[in-house]
Amino acid sequence: MQSIAAKTAVFHPAKTVAATVFACLFAAISFVAVRYGGPLAVGGIIGLAFLSVVLAVHPFVFFALYFGALFFADTKLPGLPLSINQILAGLFLVSWLAYAWRGRTMAIRSRLLPWLTLMALYFAANALLGESPSHGQIMARYVLIYYGIAIILATCLRSERAIYAYAWIVVTLTFIAAVGGLVEAFQRGTFWAFTGKITDAVRVKGTASTANVYGWNLLFAYPFAFFLFSQMQRRGERFLALAMGIIILFVALLTLSRQTIVLVGLLLITCAKVFRYPNRRQVLAVILAFIALGVVLVAPAIVARFVSVTRLSRDYSYLERRDSALICMEVIKARPVFGVGLGSYTAVWRNYLPSDYRTFFAQYVEASRPRAPDQGYLQITAEGGFVGLTIFLVFVVILGRRISVIRKFAAARDDSLAYNLAALVFALFVQFLATTFTDDTFLYVRVWLIYPLALLLDERMLWSDPPNTANDYRPENEPAEDISS
């Protein structure tokens, strides 16, 4: 990754002079305010000092705070219409603007950028023009904000060090959330309830709205942990990352969610297969040991959880998804091209109830409760229409092509970072696409945090002498060892 790693700081005399003048003025104003001003003046100086810090630090400082706040959803501040997430996102933007003004950001030259932009613009317009304008405005705002965050983060990933910092932020904060979940498991008596009935009273869900969402949030970090394990040079850092990743997986199992349990196995296999790392056999032995320990501890609860699938007439999760699927199919039949608009399903689903009363659970048992589509592919089709589904699937196919091309180029050049970066995006998308069958993950914030890494998967971004012919990754140029086995 020579073009990213080769970025160097540029000395700007005018900016240096401006910073010096600002420092002197700030010192003079602070002296006058403290000496002659009242509490209001002192508060203004403190605010100005805080703003100066925001403008001076790396944007990742506030991104780390923002990412940590995501574990608490939209926590509102007393007396303010803004949530902690929104405030931290604003500070992140201000910090990035100062970072860009200093010439520290990177231009995005990615073949994936036009397709990501098209997807964001379509779904924003689709939301605004949907059947529920009030819901559509909220969803359009989310799409554009998440798209902006993805682009901003991509411009900050201008070096190997920045990529590693991004990964460490995700893994470390998720590990802290996992430790909190472990404490919750002891408080709820999860470890002592394995032989009883599996209820929400014993399922760990952290600060998320449901155990499923909490498990998804935890599993998001595991590919990042394996990426760090594969890339770090120091043995202590490598095994610290792997240990945190395994503990995160173990706590995710304590959510006792069927899809999370399946996804744990899927991610273990995917990451062990697609990443390039040394001591493969020893690592697999360590992973298997942790799996064996986890099986011994939580196997009874896992078996009990899957046995509940046979009691479909009383399975709340199944009934919810069944009714949502039936209603979505009615929406798709009525609005096949553009759908009802992103976000509008929650407001208009009652208008599309099947006339033959197949959705008894939704029509009568839970008729007054707001509903969401649940299954992501049905959500995209029902709300965005077949046009939206096509744009999304084309984006996924193009990203898959980018991953394949970069892996071939990286293997030919023996570039471990580029190879494992493509593997990281692949593993994250395996999680995203697999869970989209059962959850409406399209507007999960973390999904849009994958896109900054995906935008780096371009020869012009990764290498100062980008390959431009098929000969650059002929089989005879590849290493003799199969690094993906």
N, C-alpha and C positions, 0 to 999 in steps of 0.2 A: 504494500500500500504506500508506494513512494510519494504519490502526489499529495496524499493526506498528511503523511508523516513529515514531508518536506516543507510544510507551511512554517514560515518564520515571522516573528514580530517585526513590524516596521516602525521606525522612529519618526514621529511627527512633531517637528519643532513647534508649530503653531499650537497644537493641542497641549504640549508640555507647558508652554507659556501661559495658556489659558487656565490650566489646572493650578499653576503656581499663583496666579492672580486671584483665582477663586479661593484658594486656601488662605491667602492673606486677608481678603475681604471677610471671609467667614470668621477668622480669628478676631478681627476688629469689631464686627457686628456682635459676636458673642460677648466680648468684653463690655460693650456698651449696654447690651440687654441685661446681663447679669448685674452690672453695677448700678444702672439707673432704671431698668424696666421692672415690671411686676411679674406675677406668676404667668400671665398670658405670654409675655415676651420670652420668658424662659421656656415655656412649652413650645413656642414657635421655633426656638433654637434647637430644641430636642428633635422636633419634627424635621427641621432642615438637615440636622446631622444624620437622622435616619435615612432621609432621601439621598444624601450624599453616599451613604453606605450602599444603598440600593443601586446607585449609578456606578459604583466602583467595583463591586464584587462580580464574580462570574455568574451568568444566568443559572447555572446548575445549582447554585445555593438555594435559590427560590424554587427551582424545579423540584429539588429534594423535599422542601417543605410542602409543596403542592402535592407531590406524589404521596407523601405520608398522610396528608389530609384526605386523600381519596379513600382510605380505609374507614373514614367516618362519614361517608356520603356528604350530603349538603347540610352541614351543621351550621345553623343560623346563629348570628351574634345578637345578643339582647339589644333591642332598640334600633337595629340596623336592618335594612332590607337585603343586605348582602351576606352570603355565607363565607365561611373561612376559605373554602376552595376558591371562590371568586376573587377574594381579596389577594390571596397568594398568587393566583393566575395573573392578576393585574400587576403585581410587583415583579413577577417573572417577565412580563412583557416590557415593563419599564427598564429593568436590568438588561434585557436583551437589546433594547433600542440603544442604550449607552454602549453596550458591547459592540454593536454594529457600527455606531458612530466612530468608535476607535479603530475600525477597520479589522476587527478580529473574526468576523464571520466568514463563511465560505459560500460561494455561489453554487447553486444546485444545478448541475448539468446531468439530469437523469432522464432516461427514456420512459421511466415510470411516472414522472411528474405530470405530463399532460393527461394521462389516464386517471390519476388520483384527483386532479383538478376537475376533470369532467364528472367523475362520480360525485364529488362534493357539491358541485354546482347543480347537477341534476337533482339530487335529493334535497338540496336546500330549496330550489324552485318548486319541486314536487310537494314539499311540505307547505310552502306558502300558498299554493294553489289548491290544496286539499279541501275536503269537505268540512273540516273544522279549522277555520282560520286561527282561532286562539291557540289550539294545540299545535298547529302548524308553525306558527311564529316561534314557539319555544323550541321545536325540533330543528327548524332552520338555523336558529341561533346556535344550538349545540353543534350541528354539523360544521358550520363555518368556524366556530371557535376551536373545535378539535382539529379541523384541517389547518388552521393557523398555527396551533401548537405543534403539530407534526412538522410543518415547514420550518418553524423557528428552531425546533430541536435539531433538525437535519443540518441547518446552517452552522450549528455549534459543534457538530461532530467532525471537526476539521483535523483531528489527529488520533493516533492510536490511544493516547492517554485519555482523550475525551470519550472515546468509545468505551474504554474500560471504566471510566468514572460513571458513565451512564448505567452500565451493567451493575456496578457495585451499589449505586443508589437503589436500584430496583431490588437487588438481592438483600441488602442489609435491612432496609425498611420492611420488606416482606418478612424477613426472619424475625424481626421484633414483633410484628403482628402475629407470627406463628407462635412465638413464646407466650404471648398473651392468650392465644387459643389453647395452649397447653395448660396454662393456669386455669382457664375456664373449664377444661375437661375434668380437672380434679375437683373443682367447685361443684360441677353438675353431677359428679359421680359417673362419668362416662365409662371409665374403666371397670366399674363394678356393676354396670347395667347390661353387660353383653348377653346374658342369658335371658333377659326379660324382653318386654315389648319395646321396639324402637319408636320413640316419640320425640317430638321437638324438645322435650324437657331434658334429654340427655345428649342431643346433637349439638356440637360446637358450631357457633356461627359468628364468633367475634363481634365486631361492631357493624357487620353487614346486615342487610335487610333479611336475608335468608341464609341457610347453611350452604345452599348451592352456590350463591354468589361469593360467599367467603371462600369456599373451596376453589372456585375459579380464580379468584384473586391470588390465592396462594400459589396455585399451579403455574400461573403466569410467570413467576420468577424462576422456576426450575431450569428452563433452557438457558437463562442468563447465568445461573450458577454453573451449569455445565460448560458454557462458553468460557467463563473465567477460569474454571479448572483446566480447560484445554489450552488456554493462552498464557496464563501466568508463568513466569520463569522461576519464581521461588517456590520451593516445595510447600512451605507453610501456607502461602497464599492459595496455592492450588487446592490443598486439602481442606482449608478453611471454607472455600467456596463450595466444594463438594459436600462437606459436612452440613453446611447451612441448607443446601439444596435438599439433602436427604431428610433432614429434620422438618423442613417445610412440607415435603411430601407426606411424611408420617402424620403431621398435624392435619393435613388436608383429609386424610382418611378418617379422622375423628368427626368429620361432618356427617359421616354415615350416609352420604349421598351416592346413589347408584352410579350416576354418570361420573362423579368425581373418582370413584373407585376404579372404574374402567379407564378413565383418563390417566390416572397414575401409572397404570401398566403401559398404556400407549406411549406416554412421554418417556418412561424409562427405556423402552425399546427404541424409540425414535432417536433420542439423544445418544444412546450408546452406539447406535448404528451410523448416524450421519456426521458426527463430529470427528475431527482428526486430533488424536491425543496419544501420548506415550503410555507405556505400561498397560496396554489394554486389558490383558488377562487379570492383572492385579486389581485394576479398577472394577472390572466386572465382578470379581470375587467380593470386594467391599460392598458393592451395590446389592449383590445377592444376600450378603450377611444382614444388611439393614432390612431387606425385604423379608427375610426369614424372621427377624425379630418382630417386624410389624405384623406379620401373619399370625405369630404366636399370640400377640397382644390383642389384636382386633378381629381375628378371623371369625369368632362366634357372632359378633355383631354384623359383620359383612354378610355371612351366610343368612342370618335372620333378615337382613335388609333385602337380599335378593329373593328369598322365599316369599316375601310379601308381594312379589309380582304376580304370583299365582292367584291372589285374591283381588282381581281387578275391579270387581264390583264395589270394593271398599277401599281401593287405593286412591287416595285423594289426589296425588300427583298425576296418576294416569287419567283420572276423570277430568282434571283441569285441562290437560293437554289434548285430550280427545275432543272436548267441547270447543276449545280454541281452534283446533284443526278443522272441525266441521264448519264453524262460523267463517274461518278464513277462506274455505273453499267456496262458500256462498258469495263472499266479497269478490273473489277472483272471477267467478262466473259473471257477476254484475259489472265489474270494473276491470276487465282483463288488461287493458293497454297501459294506463297510467296509475291504476289503483285508486284508493281513496285519499292518498296523500300521507306522507311520512308523519306519524304521530296521531293521525286522525282516527285510527282504529279504536282507541280507548273511548272516544266520544261517540262513535256512530255504530259500534258493533251490534247494538240492539236492533238496528234497522235491517240487519242481515241474518236474523235467526232463521233456521230452517223451518219451513211450515209444517213438517211432519213430526215435530216435537222430539227430534233425535237428541237435542241438547237439553234434556230435562235438568241436568245438574246446573247448567248455566241459567236456564230460563226461570227456575223456581227456587233452587236451594241457595244459589249465590247471585240472584238476579240484580240485587242492588249494589253489588260491589264493583268498583272499576276493574276492568279486565285488560290484559295485554295479550298480544298474539302468542307469546311464549316461544314457539319454534321460529328460529331466525329466518330460514329460507321462506317459510310461509309468510312471515312478516314482511320481508322485502318484496315478495310478489303481491301480497294483498294491498300493501300501502304504496309501493313504488311501481306496481304493475310489471308486466313482462318486459317493458323497456328498462325499468330499474334492475330487474333480475339479470337481464342480458348485460347491462353495463357492469354490474358487480362481477359476474362470472368471467367476462372478458378481462377485467382487471386482474382477477385471480389467475387466469391462464397466462397473461403477460408477465405477471410476477413470477409464476412458476418457470417460465422461459428464462427470465433474468437470473433466477437462482441456478438453473442448470448451466447456463453459459458461464457465469462467474465461477462456478465450481470447476468447470473444465479449464478455464484460463488459469485459475489459481493452482490447480493440480499441475499444470504444465510448467508454471513458474515456481513451484514449490513454495507458494505464499500461504502460510498457515493462517494468517489473520483473515485474509479475504475468503479463504475456504470455509473457515469456521464462522465468519460473519454470515455467509450465505446459509450455512447450516442452522445458525441461530434463527434467522428469519423463517426458514423452512419449518423448524420445530414449533415456533410460535404460531405459524399459520396452520399447522396440523391441529393444535389445540383449538384455535379459533374456528376452523371449518368443521371439526368434529362436534364441537359443542353447539354450533349454530343449528344443528338438527333439533336440539331440545331447548335452547335458550335464545332469546332475542338479543344477541351479542353485538349487533351491528353498531350500536351507539354506546357500547362499553368504552369508557375513556382509555382503558389499557389497550384495546384493539388499535386505536389511533396512535398509540405510542410505539406500535410496531412499524408504522410507516416511515418514520425518520430513518430507521435502519434499512428498510427496503429501498429507500431513495438512494442509498449509497451503492447499491448493486449495479453500478455502471462502470465500464472500463475507464471512462474519462475521470471518474471520481476516485478510483482505486489506484491507478497507475499513472505515473508521469509520462510513460511511453505506452499508451494504451494499444493493445493488440487490435488489429483490424482485419485479419484474414483467418480463415479456418485452419491454416497451417500452424497457427500459434498454439493449437492444442491437438495436434495430431497424436494418435495413440503412441507413436514412437517417441514423442517428446515427454510423455507422462512418466512419472516414477514407476519403477518396476513393481513396487509393492502396492497392493490394492488398499488404499488408505481408508476406504469406507467399509471394509469388512470387519 
